[in-house]
């Protein structure tokens, strides 16, 4: 990380000798300019931190007006919560420093071992990690605002415990305030109209036991005692034993449409009005579906580049901690972090384009080059998971026409899925093979092979449905998005079992000359 501005450092240290030591160490730092403000007590340090801008705080854990140790850091963090802090200890025991990191400190330094390189790295890393954390928190807040602003009421149910989350708009549909309705499945079930409960239960049972679509309309009692018509859709997630462990969905108030349908039977004139209202409701329903899919897509797709940022930041720290520091390798890690940060912006734009069903960009793309770039970004993750990588990329492949970033999204999804599919494999080599070649139909075909546990029986098409997943913590959006991207390029994405172990994912892309014709 290059710092092109003066770093403002707040040093909270009561010992003049130790403060002088820090000043002398900082004099040997050449990576950035700095300005130090020193205070000698917790109270004075808190006051300065609240009234002036500082990029980082170096906090001594042995201040006279604090209890000492971890309590000193926790007190400062409570009083000044949004500030990157490096803790400074004179103890030889690393445990206090490690506990401080667990509670939110960016790093810790032992007074007797401080060196310019170590202090410089700690300051730069603290500032950068704090910046990333602030941006991630802002992204999460935007996602929550999107959920709150949706016209659908979202719900999230645990069939095993009965716990159920209702979004604020779900509660509003039922006439409740945000804190008025308990998060329990029984609350919703008891509010369903007695004439509708059997039909709703049958639809839910068919979905959980036979994986039929869950799409049902019923009346629900509001806080005022009035019944409103709602439409509810949802998707369950099943574990490897076939037991549902989570179900997510939404309801939308369709009372107006239902009333219009009833009025249609009474008069032709009212029937025309009812039809117009129904069409308006359906158009609004489609917009809600798009919004829900976009929110889930952003949560899934942004996770990968953010994970890459963390991975390369960790690698960069290792290079900088080497003796001597491997600056070129560290610089490469930082370049990867910058590239992934830009990719987050691009992915959000592409997800928006995907939801709007806009056509992809049409540029000539070298598929092999796109694959190599992806592998350069995630090879460290594969090594960490003990995955042996092989590539069989045909030379002189003709270019395909399309959006390079979207194609790389597909490759990343398939490679990461393959790696995760092999995470539990311990009795054989974890091998991931990527193949590219020209197919008999004059397309470019890309294949991703793994040696994982393979596909559940009959799941080759379910894999590509939104919210379908076989992973306990998965969202079930990656393969659905990947297929949409490939099909938008005029290609096809499918999966087949691989003998004796694993799965093969294949996708085709028309070569540029075919598209032009």
C-alpha positions in Angstrom: 0.0 0.0 0.0 1.5 3.3 -1.1 0.7 6.3 1.2 1.0 9.6 -0.5 -0.1 11.8 2.4 1.2 12.6 5.9 0.1 10.1 8.5 -1.3 11.6 11.6 -0.4 9.4 14.6 -1.9 9.7 18.1 0.6 8.2 20.6 -0.9 7.6 24.1 2.1 6.8 26.2 2.9 8.0 29.7 6.6 7.1 29.7 8.8 9.7 28.2 11.5 7.1 27.6 9.2 4.8 25.7 7.8 7.8 23.7 11.3 8.8 22.8 11.9 5.2 21.7 8.9 5.3 19.4 10.0 8.7 17.9 13.5 7.3 17.2 12.0 4.2 15.5 9.7 6.4 13.4 12.7 8.4 12.2 13.9 5.3 10.4 10.6 4.8 8.6 11.0 5.9 4.9 7.8 4.7 3.4 5.7 7.6 4.5 5.7 11.0 6.2 4.2 11.3 9.6 3.2 13.7 12.4 2.9 12.5 16.0 0.8 13.9 18.7 1.5 12.5 22.1 -0.7 12.4 25.2 0.2 10.9 28.6 -3.1 9.6 29.8 -6.2 7.8 28.6 -8.5 10.8 29.3 -6.3 13.2 27.4 -5.9 10.7 24.5 -9.7 10.2 24.2 -10.2 13.9 24.2 -7.7 14.4 21.4 -9.1 11.5 19.4 -12.6 13.0 19.5 -11.6 16.5 18.5 -8.9 15.9 15.8 -8.3 13.7 12.9 -5.9 10.8 13.3 -5.1 8.0 10.9 -3.9 5.5 13.6 -3.6 5.4 17.4 -0.6 3.8 19.2 -2.0 2.9 22.6 0.2 1.9 25.6 -1.6 -0.7 27.8 0.0 0.5 31.0 -1.5 4.0 31.4 -1.9 5.5 34.9 -5.6 6.3 34.6 -6.6 2.8 33.2 -6.8 -0.6 34.7 -4.1 -1.9 32.4 -3.8 -4.7 29.9 -6.8 -5.6 27.8 -9.1 -3.4 29.9 -7.1 -0.4 28.7 -7.8 -1.1 25.0 -11.4 -2.1 25.7 -12.0 1.2 27.5 -10.5 3.3 24.7 -12.4 1.3 22.0 -15.7 1.9 23.9 -15.0 5.7 24.1 -13.6 6.0 20.6 -15.1 3.1 18.6 -14.2 3.9 15.0 -10.4 4.3 15.1 -7.6 1.9 14.1 -5.5 1.1 17.1 -2.1 -0.5 17.6 -1.6 -1.6 21.2 1.8 -1.2 22.8 2.9 -3.4 25.7 6.1 -3.8 27.7 5.2 -7.4 28.7 7.1 -10.3 27.1 3.8 -12.3 27.1 2.1 -12.2 23.7 -1.3 -13.2 25.1 -2.4 -9.7 26.0 -1.6 -8.5 22.5 -3.4 -11.4 20.9 -6.5 -10.8 23.1 -6.5 -7.2 22.0 -6.5 -8.2 18.3 -9.4 -10.6 19.0 -11.3 -7.6 20.5 -10.7 -5.3 17.6 -7.1 -4.0 17.7 -5.3 -4.0 14.4 -2.0 -5.3 15.8 0.2 -5.2 18.8 3.9 -4.3 19.4 6.3 -5.3 22.1 8.3 -2.3 23.3 11.6 -4.2 23.5 11.3 -5.6 19.9 10.1 -2.5 18.0 11.9 -2.0 14.6 11.2 0.5 11.9 10.2 -2.1 9.4 7.8 -3.7 11.9 6.3 -0.4 13.0 5.9 0.8 9.4 4.2 -2.4 8.3 1.8 -2.3 11.3 0.8 1.3 10.7 0.2 0.8 7.0 -1.7 -2.5 7.5 -3.8 -1.0 10.3 -4.9 2.0 8.2 -5.7 -0.2 5.2 -7.6 -2.9 7.1 -9.6 -0.2 8.8 -10.5 1.3 5.5 -11.6 -2.0 4.1 -13.7 -2.7 7.2 -15.4 0.7 6.9 -16.2 0.1 3.2 -17.5 -3.4 3.9 -19.7 -2.1 6.7 -21.1 0.5 4.4 -21.8 -2.2 1.8 -23.7 -4.2 4.4 -25.7 -1.2 5.4 -26.6 -0.6 1.7 -27.8 -4.2 1.5 -29.9 -3.8 4.6 -31.4 -0.6 3.2 -32.3 -2.5 0.0 -34.1 -5.2 2.0 -35.9 -2.6 4.0 -36.9 -0.7 0.9 -38.3 -3.7 -0.9 -42.1 -3.9 -1.4 -42.0 -7.6 -0.6 -42.0 -8.9 3.0 -39.0 -11.3 3.4 -38.9 -14.3 5.7 -36.2 -16.8 6.7 -37.3 -20.0 8.5 -35.3 -22.8 10.3 -37.5 -25.9 10.0 -35.5 -27.7 12.6 -35.8 -25.1 15.4 -38.9 -23.2 14.3 -37.1 -19.9 14.5 -38.3 -17.5 11.8 -37.1 -14.0 10.8 -39.6 -11.5 9.5 -38.4 -8.4 7.7 -39.9 -5.0 8.7 -42.1 -4.9 5.6 -43.4 -8.4 6.3 -44.6 -7.2 9.7 -46.0 -4.0 8.1 -48.1 -6.1 5.7 -49.6 -7.7 8.8 -50.1 -4.3 10.4 -47.4 -4.7 13.0 -44.5 -2.5 14.0 -40.9 -3.7 13.6 -40.7 -4.8 17.3 -44.3 -6.0 17.7 -44.2 -9.5 16.1 -42.1 -12.3 17.6 -39.7 -14.2 15.3 -41.5 -17.5 15.6 -43.1 -19.7 12.9 -46.2 -20.4 15.0 -47.0 -16.7 14.9 -47.4 -16.7 11.2 -49.2 -20.1 11.1 -51.8 -19.0 13.6 -52.6 -15.9 11.5 -53.5 -17.9 8.4 -57.2 -18.1 7.6 -58.8 -21.4 8.8 -60.1 -22.1 5.3 -56.6 -21.7 3.8 -54.4 -23.5 6.4 -54.7 -27.0 4.9 -53.9 -25.7 1.4 -50.9 -23.8 2.6 -49.7 -26.8 4.7 -50.0 -29.1 1.7 -48.1 -26.8 -0.5 -45.3 -26.5 2.1 -45.1 -30.3 2.6 -44.9 -30.9 -1.1 -42.0 -28.5 -1.4 -40.1 -29.9 1.6 -40.7 -33.6 0.8 -40.8 -33.6 -3.0 -39.2 -30.3 -3.8 -42.2 -29.0 -5.7 -42.5 -25.3 -6.2 -43.7 -23.3 -3.2 -46.0 -20.7 -4.5 -49.3 -20.2 -2.7 -51.9 -17.5 -2.1 -53.8 -17.3 1.2 -55.5 -14.9 3.6 -53.6 -13.7 6.7 -55.0 -12.0 9.8 -53.6 -8.5 10.4 -53.1 -6.8 13.8 -56.5 -5.1 13.4 -58.3 -8.5 12.9 -58.8 -7.8 9.1 -57.7 -10.5 6.6 -55.5 -9.6 3.7 -54.6 -11.7 0.7 -50.9 -12.4 0.2 -48.9 -14.4 -2.3 -46.0 -16.3 -0.8 -43.0 -17.9 -2.6 -40.0 -19.6 -1.1 -37.1 -22.0 -1.6 -35.8 -24.5 0.9 -32.2 -25.8 1.4 -31.5 -29.4 2.1 -28.5 -31.0 3.8 -26.7 -34.1 2.5 -29.2 -36.3 4.3 -32.1 -34.7 2.4 -33.4 -32.9 5.5 -34.5 -29.2 5.0 -32.5 -27.0 7.3 -33.4 -23.5 5.9 -36.1 -21.9 3.8 -36.2 -18.4 2.5 -39.0 -16.5 0.8 -41.2 -13.5 0.6 -44.8 -12.5 0.7 -46.5 -9.7 -1.2 -49.9 -8.2 -0.5 -52.2 -9.1 -3.4 -55.5 -8.1 -1.8 -56.3 -5.6 -4.5 -55.7 -8.1 -7.2 -57.9 -10.7 -5.4 -60.7 -8.2 -4.9 -60.5 -7.2 -8.6 -60.8 -10.9 -9.6 -63.9 -11.2 -7.5 -65.4 -8.0 -9.0 -64.7 -9.3 -12.5 -67.5 -11.9 -12.0 -70.1 -9.1 -11.3 -69.8 -6.8 -14.3 -67.9 -6.4 -17.5 -66.9 -2.8 -16.6 -65.5 -3.8 -13.3 -63.8 -6.7 -14.9 -61.9 -4.4 -17.2 -60.8 -2.3 -14.2 -59.8 -5.5 -12.3 -57.7 -6.7 -15.3 -55.9 -3.4 -15.4 -55.2 -3.6 -11.6 -54.0 -7.2 -12.0 -51.6 -6.3 -14.7 -50.3 -3.5 -12.6 -49.8 -5.9 -9.6 -48.1 -8.5 -11.8 -45.7 -5.8 -13.1 -44.9 -4.8 -9.6 -44.4 -8.4 -8.6 -41.9 -8.8 -11.4 -40.0 -5.8 -10.2 -39.9 -7.3 -6.7 -38.5 -10.5 -8.0 -35.8 -8.7 -9.8 -34.9 -6.7 -6.6 -34.8 -9.8 -4.5 -32.6 -11.6 -7.0 -30.3 -8.6 -7.4 -29.8 -8.4 -3.6 -28.9 -12.1 -3.3 -26.6 -11.8 -6.4 -24.6 -8.9 -4.9 -24.2 -10.7 -1.6 -22.8 -13.8 -3.4 -20.7 -12.2 -6.1 -19.1 -9.5 -4.0 -17.9 -12.2 -1.5 -15.4 -13.6 -3.9 -13.3 -10.5 -4.7 -13.5 -9.4 -1.1 -12.2 -12.9 -0.1 -9.4 -12.4 -2.6 -8.5 -9.1 -1.0 -8.1 -10.7 2.4 -6.1 -13.6 0.9 -3.7 -11.3 -1.0 -3.4 -9.0 2.0 -2.4 -12.0 4.1 0.2 -13.1 1.5 1.5 -9.5 1.3 2.1 -9.5 5.0 4.0 -12.7 4.8 6.2 -11.3 2.1 6.8 -8.1 4.1 7.6 -10.2 7.3 10.3 -12.2 5.4 13.9 -11.4 6.2 14.8 -9.6 4.1 11.3 -8.4 3.0 10.2 -9.6 -0.4 9.1 -6.3 -1.7 8.4 -7.3 -5.3 6.1 -10.1 -4.2 4.4 -7.8 -1.7 3.9 -5.2 -4.4 2.2 -7.9 -6.6 -0.1 -8.8 -3.7 -1.1 -5.2 -3.4 -1.7 -4.9 -7.1 -4.0 -7.9 -6.8 -5.9 -6.2 -4.0 -6.3 -3.1 -6.1 -7.5 -5.2 -9.0 -10.0 -7.1 -6.9 -11.3 -3.8 -5.4 -12.0 -2.5 -8.9 -13.6 -5.9 -9.7 -16.1 -5.4 -6.9 -17.3 -2.2 -8.6 -17.4 -4.0 -12.0 -19.3 -7.0 -10.5 -22.0 -4.7 -9.0 -22.4 -3.0 -12.4 -22.6 -6.4 -14.1 -25.1 -7.8 -11.7 -27.3 -4.8 -12.2 -27.0 -5.3 -16.0 -27.8 -9.0 -15.5 -30.9 -8.3 -13.6 -32.1 -5.7 -16.2 -31.4 -8.4 -18.8 -29.2 -6.0 -20.8 -27.1 -7.6 -23.5 -23.4 -8.3 -22.5 -20.6 -6.2 -23.9 -19.3 -7.5 -27.2 -15.5 -7.5 -27.3 -13.1 -10.2 -28.7 -11.9 -12.3 -25.7 -9.0 -14.7 -25.5 -10.5 -17.5 -23.4 -7.1 -19.0 -22.4 -5.9 -15.6 -21.3 -9.1 -15.0 -19.2 -8.5 -18.4 -17.5 -4.9 -17.7 -16.7 -5.8 -14.4 -15.1 -8.4 -16.0 -12.9 -6.0 -18.8 -11.8 -3.4 -16.2 -10.9 -5.9 -14.6 -8.5 -7.1 -17.8 -6.8 -4.1 -20.1 -7.1 -3.1 -19.3 -3.5 -6.6 -20.4 -2.3 -6.3 -23.7 -4.2 -2.9 -24.3 -2.6 -4.2 -23.5 0.9 -6.9 -26.2 0.3 -4.3 -28.7 -1.0 -5.8 -28.7 -4.5 -3.5 -29.8 -7.3 -4.2 -27.7 -10.3 -3.7 -28.9 -13.9 -4.5 -27.0 -17.1 -4.9 -28.3 -20.7 -5.4 -25.2 -22.7 -5.5 -25.7 -26.5 -3.2 -23.4 -28.4 -4.4 -21.0 -31.0 -8.0 -20.9 -29.9 -10.0 -18.3 -31.8 -11.4 -15.5 -29.8 -15.0 -15.4 -28.6 -17.2 -12.3 -28.5 -18.5 -11.1 -25.2 -17.9 -9.6 -21.8 -14.5 -10.6 -20.4 -15.4 -9.8 -16.8 -18.6 -11.8 -16.9 -16.8 -14.8 -18.5 -14.3 -14.7 -15.7 -17.1 -14.6 -13.1 -18.3 -17.9 -14.6 -14.7 -19.4 -14.4 -14.3 -18.2 -10.8 -17.6 -19.7 -9.7 -16.9 -23.1 -11.3 -13.3 -23.2 -9.9 -14.3 -22.2 -6.4 -17.2 -24.6 -6.4 -14.9 -27.4 -7.5 -12.4 -26.5 -4.7 -15.2 -26.5 -2.1 -16.5 -29.8 -3.4 -13.2 -31.4 -2.6 -12.8 -29.9 0.9 -13.9 -33.1 2.6 -11.9 -35.4 0.4 -9.1 -37.2 2.4 -8.7 -40.6 0.8 -7.4 -39.4 -2.6 -5.6 -36.5 -4.4 -7.7 -33.3 -4.7 -7.2 -32.5 -8.4 -8.7 -29.7 -10.4 -8.3 -29.7 -14.1 -9.3 -26.9 -16.5 -9.6 -27.8 -20.2 -10.2 -25.5 -23.2 -10.6 -26.6 -26.8 -12.5 -26.0 -30.0 -15.6 -28.2 -30.1 -17.0 -30.1 -33.1 -19.8 -27.5 -33.4 -17.1 -24.8 -33.9 -17.5 -23.3 -30.5 -15.0 -22.9 -27.7 -15.7 -25.3 -24.9 -14.3 -24.9 -21.3 -14.3 -27.8 -18.9 -13.7 -27.8 -15.1 -13.0 -31.2 -13.6 -12.8 -32.1 -9.9 -12.3 -35.2 -7.8 -14.9 -34.4 -5.1 -17.9 -36.4 -3.9 -19.9 -35.9 -7.1 -23.5 -34.8 -7.7 -26.5 -35.9 -5.7 -28.7 -38.2 -7.9 -31.0 -36.2 -10.1 -29.5 -32.9 -9.3 -27.8 -31.9 -12.6 -30.6 -29.4 -13.4 -31.5 -28.4 -9.9 -27.9 -27.1 -9.4 -28.7 -24.2 -11.7 -31.9 -23.1 -9.9 -31.8 -19.9 -7.8 -31.3 -20.6 -4.1 -30.6 -24.3 -4.6 -27.4 -25.4 -2.9 -25.8 -28.5 -1.4 -23.4 -26.4 0.8 -24.5 -25.6 4.4 -23.5 -22.0 4.1 -24.2 -21.5 0.4 -26.8 -19.1 -1.0 -27.4 -21.1 -4.2 -26.9 -18.2 -6.6 -23.5 -18.9 -8.2 -24.4 -21.5 -10.8 -27.7 -19.8 -11.6 -25.9 -16.6 -12.3 -23.2 -18.4 -14.3 -25.8 -20.1 -16.5 -27.5 -16.7 -17.1 -24.2 -15.2 -18.2 -23.3 -18.1 -20.5 -26.7 -18.1 -22.1 -26.6 -14.4 -22.6 -23.5 -15.0 -24.7 -25.2 -17.6 -26.8 -23.6 -20.5 -25.1 -24.6 -23.4 -22.8 -23.6 -24.5 -19.3 -24.2 -28.0 -17.9 -22.8 -30.6 -15.4 -22.2 -34.3 -15.6 -20.8 -36.9 -13.2 -17.1 -37.9 -13.5 -16.0 -41.4 -13.0 -14.9 -42.7 -10.6 -15.1 -39.5 -8.5 -16.1 -35.9 -9.0 -18.0 -33.7 -11.4 -17.4 -32.0 -14.8 -18.8 -28.6 -15.5 -18.8 -27.6 -19.2 -19.8 -24.4 -21.0 -19.6 -23.4 -24.6 -19.1 -19.9 -26.2 -19.6 -19.1 -29.9 -16.3 -18.0 -31.6 -16.2 -14.5 -32.9 -16.6 -15.4 -36.5 -19.7 -17.4 -35.8 -21.3 -14.6 -33.9 -20.5 -12.1 -36.7 -22.3 -14.4 -39.2 
